[in-house]
Amino acid sequence: IPLKDCKRIEGLEGKEGNPFKETNPACVILETKQVYLIKEENIVAPYKYERGERTFRFQLEMARKTEDIVQTLLQLHRASRLDKLGDQTAMIAANLQSRLARASFDKNSFQSVCERPHMECEAEMVSPLVTNPGHVCITDCNLYFQPLNGYPDSVVRIELHSVRRIYKRRHGLRPLVSGLEVFCTENDLCSDTYLKFYNTKDRDELYYYIATFLENHIAEHTAESYMLQWQRGHISNYQYLLHLNNLADRSVNDLSQYPVFPWVISDYNSLQLDLLNPASFRDLSKPVGALNTERLERLLDRYRDMPEPRFMYGSHYSSPGYVLFYLVRVAPEHMLCLQTGRFDHADRMFNSVGETWKNCLEGGTDFKELIPEFYGTESSFLKNLLRLSLGRRQGGGQVEDVELPPWASDADDFLQKMCSALESQHVSEHLHEWIDLIFGYKQRGSEAIAAHNVFHPLTYEGGIDCDSIEDPDQKIAMLTQILEFGQTPRQLFTTPHPQRITPRFHNISTGTSLSATPNELSPVSPSMESFEDLTEESKKLAWSNMNKLSLQSSHKIHKEAVTGIAVTLSGTSIFSTSQDSTMKMLSKENGGLQRSVSFSNMALSSCLILPEDKTVVCSSWDNNVYFYSIAYGRRQDTLMGHDDAVSQVCWRDDQLYTASWDSTVKVWKCVPTDISSNKRTRFELLAELEHEAGVNTIALSHAGTLLGSGTKEGTLSVWDLASFSLLHQLTCHSGKIHQVSFSPDSRNILSVAEDSCLKVTDVQTGMLLSTVLAEEEQRCFCWDGNTVLSGGQSGALLVWDLLASKVIYKIPAHSGRVTYIWMNEQCSSVITGGEDKQIMLWKTQY
């Protein structure tokens, strides 16, 4: 019943008389000129429209509400007859706020009388095409929402201990319109409630109150932490895309910001789907509008002639209309609501997967992507199970189930193969390119133009400031246009997204700039694979039991803090350096001190043992590097190559790398057999890597093709050792970097610094993947790419789960800060050095 067409609205109170006589019940009377008949005989069908004066009488279950309902109807009737849409909206909003202010949350709805309320505020529950106003109340046990109209329930209750994750939301591309979505299951597609708040402060208070029930909630659920999990294969492509959609404000409760998924298959005609053939897949590096070269040229011609602000595509890849286009068979009432009571023309319906893909390739205004349902397990959206009358096509056929590709035997088989395609090797290797377009650095700006990924300005957050529009009618029209046209997700990444680590390769797999050798890129041979798998399994076992480190012995052999530890290949001798200027040799078997050597009166900063266990190399604050012969028990050579303290040394493949506070890393030719032959060595300088500040730490990748360096000012650099060129440089810390180390697969590099942060950087793109803030400064660490064993200021050893961004175990160790951690290749033995002048020997127990 359109209120603006009502001629009379009034209430009729029930007459209380003799209780033994029948009385007239309370009712509301509406006299109107026209009506719409919706779901006649409970059948979902296009609305029927009837003209003519009619009178309706509604009998109320609660007589005392009659006057309240009549007054509300009269106010809404007056609003509906106002000429301007802005005036209508303002009057309705004022009426709503008045009702909200007069009511409050009914605490009789509490589950227990013992509950203690924390806060109460006004909000709206968001569902597709509808927002329902009411009151929110949160207690020490539950989150409640009480809708004003008592629909769908008189109160919605969520137990706080059942909450799995929460997300802040924007609404209508407006960051100041505050939302909060709560999930109580691990199924990220469907949330338990989506609330929109009138006040950002209320939303934030509620968010942080719930977050206290979720351990490390805020640190856990960032785009970077999910990226790290995805890159290492801990979550699937499907799960990762759901997480990104959630973080980018996409929700199934908001059709204008519904989760967006890519078309990944391009073959909808073959009898068999070949997922090993790259031709079966869509080019994920291009938006849908750029997949057809001829169409793109026409669009670019129009773009070049267009006045500012220019755009390439007049329609978006995701909008309420497109979502309901796919879901009309399971959400027909939403489609009828969106399209004023009618289904779309039968030939424009979602009739065929192949036809829809073809239209997305060739149509002048169709650039839509897919929705998550295409990669799920529920196939009902492809079938007309409700027996809807969706119209008859020009060929005469009735619109029924969606026509599937020849390679799908039925709807369930179609979804299973779509899912297999999404998780395939090819898509895993290229999905990051699509993420760059939708959520990443190619979403806007010059990179978007270069990638032919420019949409209408109204689709971008910040494209237009609706709150600055003074005319109410224009403002509402603009908001309506934004909601209906489609919205670009929140931008999550501003640098290139790293590629997924796929099981085909063991080391760095892409990019000639990384100078990877052919051997590094080749698949592992079957004979090697079994051996490496065995080694990897033993390492995994050791790391999974790192929390069970058992102290074997401790030795206080230095007078100052320990700075370096090296162990002979045989494992019989341990060498350590210290700020007391000495190098000590300790017997691992009996714990006895075997040698003590001093090269100068200044601190030694690091040490290493060259192959064949004949020479120990030590760096010193006196600007020199010393070579000590184990066999002869004396200094064998000295390298004087820096103008300030040498902070660390590394060796690989006859090359010695020396880092110094003089802002350089120098690369020297260093052949172990030449040094151990007891003759004077001429050290040839091969390269000098310049930095802008003193270099405090360096590390080599496991393949020896990359070098990472960290400076006193917090700058991390990654160098290509084939060309000695700089690949990436970023100031990722706010203080001196203590240590850097590559992951075993050389994909990522971890750094710790004075700012108490552990930061993971992608080697391929130079992108910061993850930041974890520790409670105290961490000085040194070892890691396997996921788990970290670190030593901090307090002297304890911490075992970190990087993916969860939290400490999972704390092991008491030194009485002062931990300064060095050494780990053997099997990850089963650990030696730590500390400021307490001690060396501690540990073993993993399992």
C-alpha positions in Angstrom: 0.0 0.0 0.0 1.8 3.2 -1.1 1.4 5.6 1.7 1.3 8.6 -0.6 -1.9 7.2 -2.2 -3.7 6.8 1.1 -6.8 9.0 1.6 -7.5 8.0 5.2 -5.4 6.6 8.0 -7.0 6.2 11.4 -7.2 3.9 14.4 -10.3 2.3 16.0 -10.0 1.6 19.6 -11.5 -1.6 21.1 -14.6 -0.9 23.3 -14.3 -2.4 26.7 -17.8 -3.4 27.9 -19.4 -6.4 29.4 -16.7 -9.2 29.4 -19.4 -11.7 28.5 -20.3 -9.8 25.3 -18.3 -9.7 22.1 -16.4 -6.4 21.7 -15.0 -4.7 18.7 -11.2 -5.3 18.6 -8.6 -2.5 18.1 -7.7 -2.0 14.5 -6.1 0.4 12.0 -8.0 1.5 8.9 -6.3 2.6 5.6 -8.3 3.9 2.7 -6.2 4.0 -0.5 -6.5 4.6 -4.3 -4.2 1.7 -5.4 -2.3 -1.3 -4.2 0.4 -3.7 -5.2 -0.2 -7.4 -4.7 3.0 -9.2 -3.7 3.5 -13.0 -3.3 -0.2 -13.6 -4.0 -1.1 -17.1 -2.7 2.5 -17.1 -1.3 4.0 -17.5 -4.8 7.0 -15.4 -5.7 6.1 -13.6 -9.0 6.2 -10.1 -10.5 4.0 -7.7 -8.5 0.4 -7.1 -9.6 -0.9 -3.5 -9.6 -4.5 -2.7 -9.0 -6.2 0.7 -9.2 -9.4 1.7 -7.5 -10.4 2.9 -4.0 -10.2 0.2 -1.4 -10.4 0.1 2.4 -8.2 -2.2 4.5 -8.7 -2.9 8.2 -5.8 -4.4 10.2 -6.6 -6.0 13.6 -3.7 -5.6 16.1 -2.6 -8.3 18.5 -1.6 -5.6 20.9 -4.4 -3.1 21.2 -2.3 -0.6 23.3 0.0 -0.1 20.3 -2.8 1.2 18.0 -2.3 4.9 18.6 1.5 4.6 18.3 1.2 2.8 14.9 -1.4 5.3 13.6 0.8 8.3 14.5 3.8 6.7 12.9 1.8 6.0 9.7 0.6 9.6 9.6 4.1 11.0 9.9 5.3 8.7 7.1 2.3 9.6 5.0 3.2 13.3 5.4 6.8 12.6 4.4 5.7 10.6 1.3 3.7 13.5 0.0 6.6 16.0 0.1 7.8 17.0 -3.3 11.6 16.7 -2.8 13.3 13.4 -2.0 15.7 15.2 0.3 12.8 16.6 2.4 11.2 13.1 2.5 14.4 11.5 3.7 15.1 14.2 6.3 11.5 13.8 7.8 11.7 10.0 7.9 15.2 10.2 9.6 13.8 12.7 12.2 10.9 10.4 12.9 13.2 7.4 13.3 15.6 9.2 15.6 12.6 10.3 17.7 11.4 6.7 18.1 14.9 5.5 18.9 15.3 8.2 21.5 11.9 7.4 23.2 12.9 3.7 23.5 15.8 1.9 25.0 17.1 -1.6 25.2 14.8 -3.9 27.2 17.1 -5.5 29.7 14.5 -8.2 30.4 15.9 -9.7 27.3 19.2 -10.6 29.0 19.9 -14.3 29.0 20.9 -14.1 32.7 20.2 -11.8 35.6 23.9 -11.9 36.5 25.0 -10.2 33.2 26.7 -6.8 33.6 25.9 -4.3 30.7 28.9 -2.5 29.3 27.4 -0.1 26.8 24.2 0.6 24.9 23.7 2.6 21.7 21.6 3.0 18.6 22.4 1.2 15.4 20.9 -0.5 12.3 21.2 -4.2 11.3 22.3 -4.4 7.7 20.9 -7.1 5.4 20.6 -7.2 1.6 18.6 -4.1 0.4 17.3 -3.4 4.0 18.7 -1.7 7.1 16.7 -2.3 10.3 17.1 0.3 13.1 17.2 -0.7 16.8 19.3 -0.7 20.0 22.6 -2.5 20.6 23.6 -3.6 24.1 26.8 -5.4 25.0 27.4 -7.2 28.3 30.2 -9.2 29.8 28.7 -12.3 28.1 26.6 -11.3 25.1 26.1 -8.9 22.2 22.4 -8.0 21.8 20.5 -6.2 19.0 16.9 -5.3 19.6 15.1 -4.1 16.4 12.4 -1.4 16.8 10.0 -3.5 14.8 10.8 -6.8 16.4 11.9 -8.4 13.1 13.2 -10.9 12.4 13.2 -11.6 16.2 12.4 -9.5 19.2 16.1 -9.7 20.1 19.2 -11.0 18.3 21.8 -12.5 20.7 25.5 -13.4 20.0 27.6 -15.0 22.7 30.9 -13.2 22.9 32.9 -16.4 23.5 31.6 -17.8 20.2 32.9 -14.8 18.2 35.7 -15.8 15.8 36.5 -12.5 14.1 35.2 -9.0 13.6 35.6 -6.4 10.9 35.1 -2.7 10.7 33.0 -1.7 7.7 32.4 1.4 5.6 29.1 1.9 3.9 28.5 3.5 0.5 32.2 4.4 0.0 31.9 6.6 3.0 34.6 5.8 5.7 32.7 7.9 8.2 29.6 5.7 7.9 30.6 3.1 10.5 29.8 -0.5 10.3 30.8 -3.7 12.2 30.5 -7.3 11.0 30.7 -10.2 13.4 31.5 -13.8 12.5 30.9 -16.7 14.8 32.0 -19.5 12.4 35.1 -20.1 10.3 32.9 -19.7 7.2 33.9 -16.3 6.1 31.2 -15.9 3.5 28.3 -15.6 5.9 28.5 -13.4 9.0 26.2 -13.6 12.1 25.4 -9.9 12.1 26.3 -6.7 10.3 25.6 -3.5 12.3 25.7 0.1 11.0 26.2 2.8 13.7 25.1 6.4 13.7 28.3 7.3 15.7 31.8 6.1 14.9 32.8 6.4 18.6 30.1 3.8 19.5 31.3 1.4 16.8 34.9 1.7 17.9 34.1 1.2 21.6 32.1 -1.9 20.7 34.8 -3.2 18.4 37.6 -2.9 21.0 35.4 -4.4 23.7 34.7 -7.5 21.6 38.4 -7.6 20.5 39.4 -8.1 24.1 37.8 -11.5 23.9 39.8 -12.4 20.8 43.5 -13.0 21.6 45.8 -10.8 19.4 42.7 -10.1 17.2 43.9 -6.9 15.6 47.4 -8.2 14.8 46.1 -11.5 13.4 43.8 -10.3 10.7 45.7 -8.0 8.4 46.1 -8.3 4.7 49.8 -8.9 5.2 49.3 -11.7 7.7 46.8 -13.4 5.4 49.1 -12.9 2.4 51.9 -14.7 4.3 49.6 -17.6 5.0 48.5 -17.8 1.4 51.9 -17.4 0.0 53.1 -20.4 2.0 50.1 -22.6 1.2 48.5 -22.5 4.6 45.2 -21.2 3.2 43.6 -21.9 -0.2 43.1 -19.4 -3.1 39.4 -19.4 -2.2 40.0 -18.7 1.5 42.5 -16.0 0.7 40.1 -14.2 -1.7 37.4 -14.3 1.0 39.7 -12.8 3.5 40.7 -10.0 1.1 37.1 -9.3 0.3 36.3 -9.1 4.0 39.2 -6.7 4.7 38.1 -4.6 1.7 34.6 -4.1 3.2 32.9 -6.6 1.0 30.0 -8.5 2.6 27.2 -10.8 1.5 24.9 -8.5 3.6 25.6 -5.6 1.4 24.7 -6.1 -2.3 26.5 -2.9 -3.3 29.7 -4.3 -1.8 29.3 -8.1 -2.4 32.4 -10.2 -2.4 34.0 -10.3 -5.9 35.8 -13.3 -7.4 37.5 -13.7 -10.8 36.5 -15.5 -13.9 39.4 -18.0 -14.1 38.3 -20.4 -16.9 38.0 -19.2 -20.5 36.9 -22.5 -22.1 33.1 -23.1 -21.9 32.8 -25.1 -25.1 35.0 -28.2 -24.9 33.7 -31.6 -23.9 36.6 -32.0 -21.5 38.2 -29.3 -19.3 42.0 -29.4 -19.5 43.4 -27.7 -16.4 46.9 -28.4 -17.5 46.5 -26.3 -20.6 47.1 -22.6 -20.1 44.7 -21.8 -22.9 41.9 -23.0 -20.7 42.4 -20.1 -18.4 41.6 -16.4 -18.5 44.4 -13.9 -18.5 44.4 -12.8 -14.8 46.7 -9.9 -15.5 44.0 -8.0 -17.3 40.6 -6.7 -16.2 37.6 -8.2 -18.0 37.2 -5.1 -20.1 40.8 -5.5 -21.5 40.5 -9.2 -22.4 39.1 -8.5 -25.9 41.7 -6.4 -27.8 39.2 -5.1 -30.4 36.7 -4.0 -27.8 39.5 -2.4 -25.7 40.6 -0.3 -28.7 37.1 1.1 -29.1 36.9 1.9 -25.4 40.3 3.6 -25.5 39.3 5.7 -28.4 36.4 6.9 -26.4 38.6 7.4 -23.3 41.0 9.6 -25.2 38.3 11.9 -26.5 36.6 12.1 -23.1 36.8 15.3 -20.9 38.1 14.9 -17.3 37.4 13.0 -15.2 37.9 10.2 -17.8 37.1 6.6 -17.4 37.4 3.5 -19.6 34.4 1.5 -18.5 30.9 2.9 -18.0 29.8 0.0 -15.8 31.5 -1.8 -12.9 32.6 -5.4 -12.4 30.4 -5.7 -9.3 27.0 -4.1 -8.5 23.7 -5.1 -6.8 22.2 -5.8 -10.2 25.0 -8.1 -11.3 24.9 -10.0 -7.9 21.2 -10.6 -8.3 21.7 -11.5 -12.0 23.6 -14.5 -10.7 21.4 -15.2 -7.7 17.9 -14.6 -9.1 16.9 -18.2 -8.7 17.6 -18.3 -5.0 16.9 -14.6 -4.1 14.0 -13.7 -6.5 12.3 -11.4 -4.0 15.5 -9.2 -3.8 15.5 -8.9 -7.6 11.8 -7.9 -7.6 12.5 -5.4 -4.9 15.5 -3.9 -6.8 13.6 -3.8 -10.1 10.3 -2.3 -8.9 8.4 -5.6 -8.9 9.6 -7.1 -12.2 12.1 -9.7 -13.3 14.5 -8.7 -16.1 13.7 -9.6 -19.7 14.0 -13.3 -20.2 16.9 -13.0 -22.8 18.9 -10.8 -20.3 18.6 -13.3 -17.5 21.4 -15.6 -16.4 20.6 -18.3 -18.8 23.9 -19.8 -19.7 27.4 -19.7 -18.2 29.0 -19.8 -21.7 26.7 -17.0 -23.0 27.5 -14.9 -20.0 31.2 -15.3 -20.5 30.9 -14.5 -24.2 28.9 -11.3 -23.4 31.6 -10.3 -20.8 34.2 -10.6 -23.6 32.2 -8.9 -26.4 29.5 -6.8 -24.9 30.0 -3.0 -25.0 28.9 -2.4 -21.4 29.4 -5.8 -19.6 32.6 -6.2 -17.6 31.3 -8.1 -14.6 33.4 -10.6 -12.6 32.0 -13.6 -10.6 30.8 -14.1 -7.0 32.0 -16.6 -4.4 29.1 -19.0 -5.0 30.8 -20.1 -8.3 33.6 -21.6 -6.2 31.5 -23.0 -3.4 29.6 -26.2 -2.8 25.9 -25.0 -2.9 24.7 -25.3 -6.5 21.0 -24.2 -5.9 21.7 -20.8 -7.5 22.1 -22.6 -10.8 18.8 -24.4 -10.6 15.2 -23.2 -10.7 14.2 -25.2 -7.6 11.5 -22.7 -6.7 9.8 -23.2 -10.1 9.8 -19.5 -10.7 8.1 -18.1 -13.8 11.1 -16.1 -15.1 9.7 -15.6 -18.6 10.1 -17.0 -22.1 13.0 -16.3 -24.4 12.8 -15.1 -28.0 13.4 -18.7 -29.2 10.3 -19.7 -27.2 12.0 -21.6 -24.4 11.1 -21.0 -20.8 13.8 -19.8 -18.5 14.7 -22.7 -16.1 18.0 -24.0 -14.9 21.3 -22.3 -16.0 22.8 -24.0 -19.1 26.2 -25.4 -18.1 29.3 -26.0 -20.2 29.6 -29.4 -22.0 32.5 -30.4 -19.6 30.1 -30.3 -16.6 27.8 -33.3 -16.1 25.6 -31.4 -13.6 25.6 -28.3 -11.4 27.6 -30.0 -8.6 30.2 -31.2 -11.1 30.4 -27.7 -12.5 31.2 -26.1 -9.1 33.7 -28.9 -8.3 35.6 -28.2 -11.6 35.4 -24.4 -11.1 36.9 -24.9 -7.6 39.6 -27.2 -9.0 40.4 -24.5 -11.6 40.7 -21.8 -8.9 43.1 -24.0 -6.9 45.1 -25.1 -9.9 48.8 -24.6 -10.4 48.2 -22.0 -13.2 45.8 -19.9 -11.2 48.0 -20.1 -8.1 50.9 -18.7 -10.1 48.9 -15.8 -11.5 46.3 -14.9 -8.9 48.5 -12.2 -7.5 48.1 -10.3 -10.9 44.3 -10.2 -10.5 44.7 -9.1 -6.8 46.9 -6.2 -8.0 43.9 -5.1 -10.2 41.1 -5.4 -7.7 42.7 -4.9 -4.3 46.2 -3.7 -5.1 48.4 -1.1 -6.6 46.9 -1.3 -10.1 43.5 -0.3 -8.7 44.0 3.4 -9.2 46.4 6.1 -10.4 48.9 5.8 -13.2 49.3 2.0 -12.7 45.5 1.6 -13.3 45.7 3.6 -16.5 48.6 1.5 -17.7 46.7 -1.7 -16.9 43.5 -0.4 -18.6 41.7 -0.6 -15.2 39.9 2.8 -14.9 36.3 2.9 -13.9 33.8 5.7 -13.3 35.1 8.1 -10.5 31.9 7.4 -8.5 33.0 3.8 -7.9 36.1 4.8 -5.9 36.3 5.7 -2.3 37.2 9.4 -2.1 36.0 9.9 -5.8 33.4 12.3 -4.5 32.6 13.7 -1.1 28.9 13.2 -0.6 29.0 14.9 2.8 30.1 18.2 1.1 27.0 18.2 -1.2 24.6 20.8 0.4 21.5 20.1 -1.7 19.7 17.2 0.0 18.1 16.0 -3.3 21.5 15.9 -5.1 23.1 14.2 -2.1 20.5 11.4 -2.0 20.6 11.0 -5.8 24.4 10.7 -5.6 24.3 8.2 -2.8 21.7 6.1 -4.6 23.8 6.2 -7.8 26.9 5.0 -5.8 25.0 2.1 -4.2 23.4 1.0 -7.5 26.3 1.6 -9.8 28.9 -0.6 -8.0 31.8 0.1 -5.7 35.5 -0.6 -6.0 36.9 -2.5 -3.0 39.0 -0.7 -0.4 42.6 -0.7 -1.6 44.6 -3.2 0.5 48.1 -3.1 -1.2 50.0 -0.2 -2.8 53.0 -2.2 -4.0 53.1 -5.3 -6.3 51.6 -8.4 -4.6 54.1 -11.3 -4.3 53.5 -14.5 -6.2 52.4 -17.6 -4.4 55.1 -20.2 -3.5 54.0 -23.2 -5.6 55.3 -26.7 -4.9 56.9 -27.1 -8.3 60.0 -25.1 -7.3 62.2 -25.1 -4.2 63.9 -21.8 -4.6 63.1 -18.4 -6.0 61.0 -19.0 -9.1 60.5 -15.8 -11.0 62.3 -12.8 -12.2 65.6 -12.5 -14.1 66.4 -9.5 -11.9 67.1 -12.0 -9.1 69.7 -13.7 -11.2 68.6 -17.2 -10.2 70.6 -20.0 -11.8 68.9 -22.6 -14.0 69.5 -25.2 -11.3 67.6 -23.1 -8.8 64.7 -22.9 -11.1 64.5 -26.5 -12.2 62.1 -29.0 -10.6 63.6 -31.3 -8.0 64.7 -34.6 -9.4 62.9 -37.7 -8.1 66.0 -39.1 -6.4 66.8 -35.8 -4.7 63.1 -35.2 -3.8 62.9 -38.2 -1.4 66.2 -37.2 0.3 65.1 -33.6 0.7 61.7 -34.6 1.8 63.3 -36.7 4.6 65.5 -33.8 5.6 62.6 -31.4 5.5 60.5 -33.7 7.6 63.2 -33.8 10.3 63.4 -30.0 10.3 59.7 -29.7 10.5 59.7 -32.1 13.5 62.4 -30.1 15.2 60.7 -26.7 14.7 57.3 -28.1 15.8 59.1 -29.1 19.1 61.1 -25.9 19.5 59.0 -25.1 22.6 60.6 -28.2 24.2 64.2 -26.8 24.1 66.1 -28.4 26.9 69.2 -26.8 28.4 72.2 -29.2 28.2 74.9 -27.0 29.7 76.0 -23.4 30.2 79.5 -22.0 30.3 80.6 -18.5 31.5 83.8 -18.1 29.5 83.8 -14.4 28.5 84.1 -11.2 30.5 81.7 -9.2 28.3 78.7 -9.9 26.0 79.0 -12.8 23.5 78.8 -11.4 19.8 79.3 -14.5 17.7 79.2 -18.4 17.7 80.5 -20.9 15.2 80.7 -24.7 15.4 83.0 -27.0 13.4 81.4 -29.4 10.9 82.4 -32.3 13.2 80.5 -30.6 16.0 83.4 -31.2 18.5 84.5 -27.5 18.9 82.6 -24.3 19.5 84.1 -20.9 18.8 82.7 -17.7 20.2 83.6 -14.0 20.0 82.9 -11.3 22.6 83.1 -7.6 23.3 85.9 -8.5 25.7 88.1 -8.7 22.4 88.7 -12.5 22.8 87.8 -15.5 20.7 87.3 -18.7 22.8 87.4 -22.3 21.7 85.2 -24.6 23.8 85.1 -28.4 23.7 81.5 -29.5 23.1 82.2 -33.0 24.5 83.5 -32.1 27.9 82.7 -28.3 28.1 86.3 -27.5 28.7 87.8 -24.2 27.5 90.5 -25.2 25.0 91.8 -21.9 23.7 91.5 -18.1 24.3 92.8 -15.8 21.6 93.0 -12.0 21.5 93.7 -10.2 18.2 93.6 -6.6 19.4 92.3 -4.7 22.4 88.9 -3.9 20.7 85.7 -5.9 20.6 85.2 -8.8 18.2 81.8 -8.6 16.5 81.3 -12.0 14.7 82.9 -15.2 13.6 82.6 -18.0 11.1 84.5 -21.2 10.2 85.6 -21.8 6.6 85.0 -25.3 5.0 87.3 -28.2 6.1 87.4 -26.7 9.7 90.8 -25.3 9.3 90.2 -21.5 9.6 88.1 -19.2 11.8 87.3 -15.8 10.5 86.6 -13.0 13.0 85.5 -9.4 12.5 86.6 -6.6 14.8 85.7 -3.1 15.9 89.3 -2.1 15.0 88.2 -2.1 11.2 90.0 -5.5 10.5 89.1 -9.0 9.7 91.3 -11.7 11.3 92.0 -15.3 10.0 92.9 -17.8 12.7 94.4 -21.2 11.9 92.9 -23.9 14.0 95.6 -26.4 13.2 98.5 -24.0 14.0 96.7 -22.2 16.8 97.7 -18.7 15.7 96.6 -15.7 13.6 97.3 -16.6 10.0 96.2 -13.4 8.1 94.6 -10.0 8.5 92.3 -8.2 6.1 92.4 -4.4 6.5 89.6 -3.3 4.2 87.3 -0.8 6.1 87.4 2.7 7.6 85.2 1.8 10.6 84.3 -1.2 12.7 83.5 -4.4 10.8 80.1 -5.5 12.2 79.7 -8.9 10.5 81.2 -11.4 8.1 79.7 -14.0 5.8 81.3 -16.5 3.4 79.9 -18.5 0.4 81.5 -20.0 -2.8 85.0 -18.5 -2.4 83.6 -15.0 -1.6 83.9 -13.2 1.8 81.3 -10.5 2.6 82.3 -7.9 5.2 79.8 -5.4 6.6 81.0 -2.2 8.2 79.9 0.9 10.0 81.7 2.8 7.2 78.4 2.3 5.3 79.7 -0.4 2.9 79.5 -4.1 2.4 82.6 -5.3 0.6 82.9 -8.6 -1.4 86.4 -10.2 -1.4 87.8 -13.2 -3.2 88.5 -15.7 -0.4 89.6 -19.3 -1.3 89.9 -21.4 1.9 92.6 -23.6 0.6 94.8 -20.6 -0.2 94.4 -19.3 3.4 95.0 -22.6 5.1 98.1 -23.3 3.0 100.0 -21.0 5.4 101.0 -18.5 2.8 100.3 -14.8 2.6 96.9 -14.2 0.8 96.2 -11.3 -1.5 92.5 -10.5 -1.0 91.0 -9.3 -4.2 88.1 -6.7 -3.8 85.3 -7.9 -6.1 82.6 -5.3 -5.3 81.7 -2.6 -2.9 78.0 -2.2 -2.0 77.3 1.4 -0.9 74.7 2.3 1.9 73.5 5.6 3.3 74.3 4.6 6.9 76.5 2.2 8.8 75.8 -1.5 8.1 75.0 -3.4 11.2 74.1 -6.9 9.9 74.1 -8.9 6.7 72.8 -12.3 5.6 73.1 -14.5 2.5 70.2 -16.4 0.9 70.5 -20.2 1.0 71.3 -20.4 -2.7 74.0 -17.7 -2.3 72.5 -15.5 -5.0 71.1 -12.7 -2.7 72.4 -10.6 0.1 70.3 -8.8 2.7 71.7 -5.9 4.7 70.4 -3.8 7.6 71.7 -0.4 8.7 71.9 1.6 11.9 69.1 3.8 10.6 66.6 1.0 10.0 67.0 0.5 6.2 66.8 -3.0 4.8 68.4 -3.7 1.4 68.3 -6.7 -0.9 71.2 -7.1 -3.4 71.6 -9.3 -6.5 75.0 -11.0 -6.1 75.4 -11.9 -9.8 75.5 -8.3 -10.8 76.1 -6.7 -7.3 73.1 -4.5 -8.0 70.5 -3.2 -5.6 67.1 -4.9 -6.0 65.1 -3.3 -3.1 65.7 -0.8 -0.4 63.1 0.2 2.2 63.2 1.9 5.5 61.1 -0.6 7.4 62.3 0.0 10.9 62.6 3.2 13.0 65.9 2.2 14.7 69.0 0.1 14.2 68.4 -3.3 12.6 70.0 -6.0 14.8 69.7 -9.0 12.4 68.3 -10.0 9.0 67.8 -13.5 7.7 66.3 -15.1 4.6 63.6 -17.8 4.8 64.8 -21.3 3.7 63.2 -20.9 0.3 64.7 -17.3 -0.1 61.2 -15.9 -0.7 61.1 -13.7 2.3 63.5 -11.9 4.6 62.9 -11.3 8.3 64.4 -8.4 10.3 64.4 -7.4 13.9 65.4 -3.9 15.2 65.5 -1.4 18.1 61.8 -0.6 17.4 60.8 -4.0 18.9 59.3 -5.0 15.6 59.7 -8.3 13.6 59.1 -7.5 9.9 58.8 -9.9 7.0 59.6 -8.5 3.5 58.9 -10.2 0.2 62.2 -10.6 -1.6 60.7 -10.6 -5.1 58.7 -7.4 -4.8 60.3 -5.6 -1.9 56.8 -5.4 -0.3 56.4 -5.4 3.5 54.3 -8.5 4.2 54.0 -8.6 8.0 54.8 -6.5 11.0 54.7 -8.0 14.5 55.3 -5.7 17.5 57.0 -7.5 20.4 56.7 -6.6 24.0 60.4 -6.0 24.2 63.3 -5.5 21.8 64.4 -8.7 20.1 68.2 -8.9 19.4 68.7 -12.1 17.4 66.8 -15.0 15.9 66.6 -18.2 13.8 63.5 -19.0 11.7 62.1 -21.6 9.3 59.9 -19.2 7.3 56.9 -19.6 9.7 58.2 -20.2 13.2 60.8 -17.9 14.9 63.1 -18.5 17.8 64.2 -15.1 19.1 66.2 -13.7 22.0 65.2 -10.5 23.7 66.3 -7.9 26.2 65.0 -9.9 29.2 67.2 -12.9 28.4 64.3 -15.2 27.5 64.0 -17.2 24.3 60.7 -16.7 22.5 59.0 -19.1 20.1 56.8 -17.1 17.6 54.1 -18.2 15.3 54.5 -15.5 12.6 51.3 -16.4 10.8 49.3 -15.8 14.0 51.6 -12.9 15.0 52.0 -14.1 18.5 54.4 -15.7 21.0 53.4 -19.3 21.5 56.1 -20.2 24.1 58.6 -18.4 26.4 61.8 -20.2 27.5 63.8 -18.8 30.5 67.5 -18.6 29.4 70.0 -15.8 30.1 70.1 -13.3 32.9 70.8 -10.4 30.5 69.8 -9.8 26.9 70.3 -12.6 24.4 72.9 -11.4 21.9 73.4 -14.4 19.5 71.6 -17.6 18.5 73.3 -20.4 16.5 71.3 -23.4 15.1 72.7 -26.5 13.3 71.4 -27.5 9.9 69.1 -30.2 11.3 67.5 -27.5 13.6 68.0 -30.0 16.5 70.8 -28.2 18.4 70.8 -24.5 19.5 73.6 -22.5 21.1 72.9 -19.1 22.6 75.1 -16.3 23.8 74.2 -13.5 26.1 75.0 -10.2 27.8 75.5 -12.3 30.9 78.8 -13.6 29.3 77.4 -17.1 29.1 77.1 -19.6 26.3 74.2 -22.1 26.6 73.8 -25.4 24.8 70.3 -26.6 24.0 68.6 -29.6 22.4 65.1 -30.1 21.1 63.3 -32.9 22.9 60.8 -35.1 21.0 
